[in-house]
Amino acid sequence: MKIKGTALLAIGMSAAIALTACGTNSGSNSGNAASGNSGKASNADASGGTEAKEVKLRVGTWDGGDSLKIQQQIADNYMKAHPNVKVSIESVPDQYGTKLLTQIAAGQAPDVFQIGDGDISMFMNKGSLEDLTSYIQGDNGIKLDDYYANVLDVGKLGDKYYTLPKDYSDLAVFYNKKLFDEAGLPYPQAGWTWEQLYDTAKKLTKKDGDRITQWGVNLPGAWTRAVLPLINAYGGSVISPDGEKFDGFMNSDGTVKALELYQDMYQKDRISPSSTESAAFKGVDLFAAGKVAMSVGGRWPVTDYKSNKDLSFGVVAMPAGPSGAANTICYAGYGLYSKSANKDEAWSYLKYLTGPEGQELLGAYAFTAVKATAEKLGQTNDEALKPFLNDIPNIKDFPEKTSPYFSTTGGKALQSVMDKMMLGKPIDVKKELDAAAKQGDADLQTAKSE
């Protein structure tokens, strides 16, 4: 069974679902959570002396194929233990975000629904997500220490939790042991730096005249989320901590230096294939094919790499910079609809889905945030997965979490800079970031006033 990391889909979904101005959280249902979460939900007490009422729960997801089969298996297992509950999985693989927003506008969203990391803040501001904090702390709650904190906290805004994690991946660097051995280079080790990655990649880049036959590393191109670890490692950022300003942050010294280094990797020393060069291989995984010696990415290709008999590879944590180590995350979670008619029952299922029972199935093909489940599934001892887990403490907040307006304001301006950088002609990074930051601030003020 092959399942691509659904956490990656969260990033794509954010672009499809994001709107301009979002309403503020009315909090009209938050009191119900506090007063109703006694830990005596009818489904949790189905074994009591009185017959439990029949409850119908709807669960929204963008999953399809094998991933959907796993979700259905989890629902079936839950219903066997809670015969009074009927769980219906509503799969919308295409245009999921559009349909979900339509359902929310009509007051008819699923009781529990899947959500990408970049949209949590938006849905919270729209008043669509139930504050889970009282449920977490209630008699039928969960122990926060049972989860990897930096993963769990993706669903935390301020001091309140709005989603629980389905799956996720941070980033790491894959390296081809054969190509390192041929070059007589030591394998990279945890604690290495971006400068060391750069220097190593230059040594592993091979040319035939002006034509490159082997690149030292495959970098994430214009994917801004994946460039954040480099920016943060150099002390930079892209938005103020309060989400109110881009100027002075997106164009800070650390951000400028990081992106100047990034541009040099692509255009000065050409240690990473450009988008045009990658496209020429028509979808071939350049790392698996031995065309690049290192590759920055999530855990998604690990299963395929392990099954490739011609590939001997290792994995190492992301490099550190002058400001220390930094990583980022791709995350898919579940939230509880603020207008659900069965909040206690929905919480019980949400807890099951994202807890040890559900995660033992979901975690077979993705990272789980439940520590004991990760250990049970062997993720903590797998040499190809441990570097990801070891780097979880270095995950930093991403700008879409800081501001629900990021994608359509500063994020759009920053993306334009990254796209220009990838065109092959050097840009004045400082000048471009100054303009992007100012444009982002102007767009942010407009968005907040609408």
N, C-alpha and C positions, 0 to 999 in steps of 0.2 A: 504494500500500500504506500503510495507516494503522496505526500501532502506538502504543498508549499507553505511557507510561514505566513499565517494569516495576519500576523502583526504588520507585515510589510504592506498589506492592503490598507491598513489604517492611514498610511501616508497618502496614498492615492485617493482614498475616500475623502480626506480633508479638503482637497482641491475641488472635488465634485460637490461637496455638501455645503461648503462655507458660504455664508451670505454676507451682505455688507453690514448694516447696523443690526444689532441684536438687542432684544428687550432685556430688562433687568429681571432678576429673580424676584417674583412676587412673594414667595414664601408662603403662599396660601395653603399649602398642604404640609408644611414642615411640622406643624403642631400635631397632626395626626400621627406622625411617626413616633413622636415622643410619648404620646398618650397610649398608642395602640400596641407598641412593641413590648408586650409583657412576657414574651417567650411562650405564650399559650396559643399559638396559631392553631387553627383547626387541623391542618395537615400534620403538625408536629405531635398532636395529641390524639391521633386517629386510633390509637390502641386503648383509649380510655373507655369508661363504662357507657358513655352516651355515643350515639352514632354521629360521626362528623359530617358536616354539611359538604355537599358536592361543590367543588371549586374548579373553575376553568381558568387556566393561565395561558397566555400567549407569549411566545419568546421570538423576538425578531433577530435575524442574522443575515449577513451577506454571504455566509458560507454555502458552498454547494459541493457536490461530489462526495469524496471520501470524508471530508471535514464535516459535511452535513450528516453523514451516516453516524459519525461519532457523537455528534450532538443529539441525534435521535436515540442512540443507545443510552446516553446519560439520562435522557428524559424517561425512557422505558424503565431503567433501573429505579429512578426516583418514584415513578408511579406504582411500581410493585410494592415499594415500602410505604407509599401513601395512596392507597386505593381510592380515596375520595377526591384525589386531584387529577385532573386531565390537563396534560401539558401539550400544547400544539406548537410545533416549531414552524415559523413562517420564514421561509428562505427566499431572499430577493438578491440573487447574485449580481444582477445588473440594475443600475439606478437605485440602489438601496437607499442612499441618502435622500434622494428626491422623494421617494415614497414615504420615508420616515418623517420628513418634514411636513408632508401633506397630512399624514396621520396625526401628527402632533397638532397641526393647525385645526384639525377637525375634532380634537380631543379623543382620538381613537387609537393611540399608539399602543404597541404591545406592552404587557405588564413589565417585562424585562426585555431590554434590547441591547444589542451589540453596538459598540461605539469606538471610533478611532481616537487615538490620543490627541490629535489636533483639534478635535471638536468638543471635548469635554467642557471647556470653558464656555463655548458658545451655547451648548445645551443647558448648562447651569444658568447662564444669564437669561435664557428664555423661560426659565422656570419649569423646564421639562424633566429635570432630574431630581429625584427625591434625595434629600440629605440622609445619608446612610449612617451618620455618626451615632445616633441614638440606638439604631439597630445593632451596630457593632458592639456598643457598650452594654446592651441589654442582656437579659437572661438567656436569650437564644442567640447570643453574639459570637464573635470570633476573637481569638487572641492575635493581636497585631504582631507579636514576636514570632508567630508561626510563619510569617511571610518575609520575603526579602524587602526591606524597608523602601529602598529607592524605586522598586517596581510598584509596590503598593501605593506609594505616594504620588504616582502619576495621576491617580484618581482623586487626589487631595488638593483642594483649593482653599487657601487660608488654613483654618484649623478644622475643616469639614471634609468628609469623604463623600464622593458622588459616584464613583465606579469602583469595581473590584476587577482584578486582572484575569483575562482569559488566557492570553499568551503574550510573549514579547521576545525581543532580541536586542541586545546591545551590539556593539561592533567589535571586531578583532581583526588581526592580520593573519591571513593564511600564507604559508611559505612552502615552496617546492624544495624538498630536501635534496633531490637529485641535482637541481640547478645550482644550489648552494655548494654542494660537494664538488661539482665540476669546476666551480669558480674558486674553490679552496677557501670559502668564507664560513665563519662560524654561524650557527643558527641564531636568530634573534632571541633575546631573553627578556622576560618581564622586567620593566624598569628602564627599557631603552628609550631613546629620545627621537623626536622628529628629525633632528639633524642626522642621527645615526641611520634612520630609515632612508633619508635622502642620499646619504653617502653610500649606503649599501646598494640602493637601487641603481645608482650611477655605475657601480662596479658590475652589476648584473645586466645592464643594458648593452645589447650587442648591435653593431651596425655593419652593413655591407654597402660601403660608400655612404650615400645619404639615406639609404633605406634601412630602417630598423627591423631587425629580424627577431629580436627578443627584447621585451621591455622589463625594466627592473621591478615595476609595481603597477597594478591597476588601481588607480584612485577613483573616487566616486563622482568625478566630473562636476556637473552643476547641481548635484543633489545637495541642497543646502543643509538639510538635517545631518547628513553624514560628514559635512565639513565643520560642524560645530565643535567636535572634539579638538580639532586643530586650533580653531579660534579661541576656545576656552583655555587650552593649554598654554597659549601665549598671553593670557590675561585679558583677552578681548571678549566682547559680547555683541549682541545685535539689537538689544532693547534694554531700557532701564528696568531695574528690579520691580518697580511698581507698574510697569507696562504703559507708562505715560509718555515716553520720549525715545526717539531713535538717535537724534543728533547728540554726539558726545559718547555714544556707545557703539553704534554700527560703524562709525568712523573713528573709533578710538585707536590709540597707538598700537594696542595689542591686536585688534582686528586687522588693521592695515598691514602690520608686519606678517601676520599669519597668512593673509591672502596674497601678499607679495611673494612669500615663500611658495605658496601653492601655485601661483602663476609661473614661477621659475621652474618648478618641477615639470610642468606641461610644456612650456615654450622655450626656456633657456636650455635645459638639458634633456628634454623629451623622454623622461624616464617612465612616463605613463602614456598609453595610447589615447589619442584624441577620440572624440565621438565619431569622427569620420573614419579614422583608422579602425576603430572597433566595428563600425557598421559594415566595413568591407568583409568581415568574417561571417556576416549573415547569421548572427545569433549564437555563434560558437562561444562556449565558455573558454576564454583565453587562458585562464589559469589551469583548468583541467587539460587543455590542449598543450600546455607547456610553452605558451607564447609569452606569458608573464611569470616572473619568478615569485612575486608576492601579490596579494590582492586584499583590499580592505572591504569588509562586508559583514553581514549578519550570519547567523548560524544556518541559514536556509539550505546551502548546498552541501552541508556536512554528510548527509546520507549518501548522496550521489558520489561525493569524493571518496568515501570509504569503499564504495562498491567498484571504484575504478582501479583495476589491478595494475594499471600502468602509472598510477600516481602515488607517490610517496610524499605526504605532506605533514606539516605541523601547523599549530596555531599559537599565536602569542598575543598578549594584551596590546591594546592601542598604545602608541608611544606617548611619552610625557613631553612637556615643554617647559619653558622658564617658570611658568606658574604651576607646574605640577601635572599630574595625570588628569585626564578628562575623557569622558565617554558620553554617548547619547543613547537613546532608546527608541525602538519602534514597538508600539503597544496596542493591543486590542483588549477592550474590557467590556463589562456589562454594567448597565445602570438600571435603576428601578424607576418606572414612569411615575411622575409625581401625581398623576390623576388616576392611577390604578385603583380599581374598586376592591382589590384583594392584596393590600400591601404586606400584611404579615405573611400570607402564603407566598407571595412573590419573593419576599425576603428569604423565606425558608429555601425556596428553589435556587435563588441567586447564591446563597451561602453554600448550597450543595454543589452547584455548577462550578464555582470558583474555589471550592475547598478540596480536601484530599480525595473525596469520592469522584467528583467530576474531573479533577485535574489528573488523576491517574490514567484516565483515558485520553484526555486532551494532551497531556504531557508526553505521551508516547511519540509524538511527532513535532513537539515544540517545547520551548522552555516553559516551565511552570514556576510561579512565584511562591508556591508552597514549599518551604525548605525540606520538610520530611519527605514529601513526594519526589522532589528533585533527587534526594539521596536514594530513595527506594528505586527509582527508575535508572539509577546509575549515572545521572548527569554530573554529579559532583566528583566522580572518579574517572570520567571519560576524558582522555587526554585531548580530544578535539573540542570538548565542551567546557572543561574547567577554566580555561583562560577567560571565557565570557563571564562565567559566574564570579570568578575572582575579581573582575573589574566592575562589578555592580556598584560597589561603594563610590566609584568615580563618576557615575552617571550624574549629569547636571540637568537642571530644568531646561526645557526647550521653549522658544518664544511663543509658540501657539498656546502653551499652557499659561504663560504670563499674561497674554492679551487675546481675547476672542477676535480682535480686529487685525491681528498680525498678518494673516494670509493675504488680505486684500489691501493692506497699507504698506508697512515697512517690508513685509515678506515679499510682496510683489516687486518692490524697488530693488531689494537685495537679489532676487532671482534674476532680474535684468542684468545686474552687474556680473553675476556668475555666468550667465549665458554669453555675455560679451567676452568674458575671459576665455571661454572655450572655443571661440571662433578662430583662434590661431594667430591673431595679431595682438601683441602686447598692449595693455591698456594702462593708463595712469590710475593705479588702484586707489590711491588717496583721493584724487579728484573725483573718481566715480563714486566712491563711498560717501564723500561729502555731499554730493548731489543726491544720492539715494537716501541718505539720512534726512535731508531737508524735505525731500519729496514724501518720505514716509511720515514725517511729522505733520505735513499739510494734509495728507490723505487721512491720517488718524483723527485729526480735528474734524474733518468733514464727516467721517464715518460715525463719530460719536455724537454729532449734532443731528444726524438723520433719525 
